[in-house]
Amino acid sequence: MLSSQYRLRMESICGRIARREEVQIEDMIWAQKLAKSNGSAEAMLRKARRAANNPEMKEGSLDDFMNAMDLGDPDPSNHRTGFTSADDIIDFFSQDKPEDWRQRD
């Protein structure tokens, strides 16, 4: 769980990312480190990046739903458009778990 101070700072940084405003490198490093160790912060950062990549996102659209549910990759260059083999399908559905995947937030 994030402290109020950390949450407010993270919300400020994520708001600037979503609005495509300039973010200081120190703030980005801090946010990325926090996101690496806290699932809530990671979700906030993913949602902000998704909003920045799709500024025309309309409320009630599928993109808005995906963002609200924190589904999918925020980077459009990582999106799949099809599969070329059975191995591609297996790779798509396999999960890459970090070594500390049992750790709770």
N, C-alpha and C positions, 0 to 999 in steps of 0.2 A: 504494500500500500504506500502510496506517495504522500509525503507530508504536504501540507497546504502550500508552503513556500515553493517546493519543487513542482507541484502541480500547476501553480499559477505561472511560474517561469516557463514551464513546458508549454502551457496553453498560449502564452505570449509568442514563443518561438514558432509554434505550429501555426498560429494565426498569420504570422508574417510569411511563412512558407506557403500557406494556402492562398494568400493574396499576391504571391509572387514578388514580395518585397525583399530587399536586401537583408541578409542575416549575417551577423558577425561570425567569423570562423570559430571564435571561442565558444559562442553559443551553440553552434552546430556540433562541435566536438563534445560539449557537455551533454547535449540532447542525445547524440548517438551513443555515448557511454551509458547514459541513463536508460535508453531504450534497450541496450544490450543486456542489462541486468533486471529490467522491470517490464513485464508484459503489458501493463496499462500504458506506460510511456511509449512502448513500441507501437501499440495500436494507434495512439494519438499521432505519432509521427507518420505512420503509413497512411492514415486518413488525410493528413495535411498534404502529403505528397500526391495522393490520388486527386485531391481537389485542385492542386496546382497543375497537374497534368491535364485536367479536364475543366477549364474555367467556365465553359458553357453548360455545366451540369445543372439540369433543371430539377426543382423539387418534385418528388414523386416519380422521377424517371428510374429506369433500371440502374443507371450509373449511380444515382443517389441512393438507391436501395443497397447496392453492392458496397458503397462507401459506408453507409450507416451500419451495415452488418459486418464490416471489415473483411469482406471476401475478395479474394483475388490478389494479384500482384499489382502494386501501384504503378509500376513501370511498364508502359505499353510495349516496349521493345522485348519484354519477356513473355508476352502473351502468345499462346499457341494458336495456330490457324489450321492445323491438321497434323496427322500422323503419317509417317512414311513406312513404319514397320511395327511389329508387335513389341519389339524392345522399346520403342518410343512410348507406347502406351504404358508399359510396365514402369518406365522411368517417370512418366507423368504422375502415376498414382502412388509411387513410393514416397515415403516421407523422409526427409533429411533431419534427423533429430540430433541436436547438439549433445555433447557428453553429459551436460547437466539437465537433460530434458525432464527429469523427475522433480526438479526444484519447483516449488510453488511460489507464486507472486505474493 
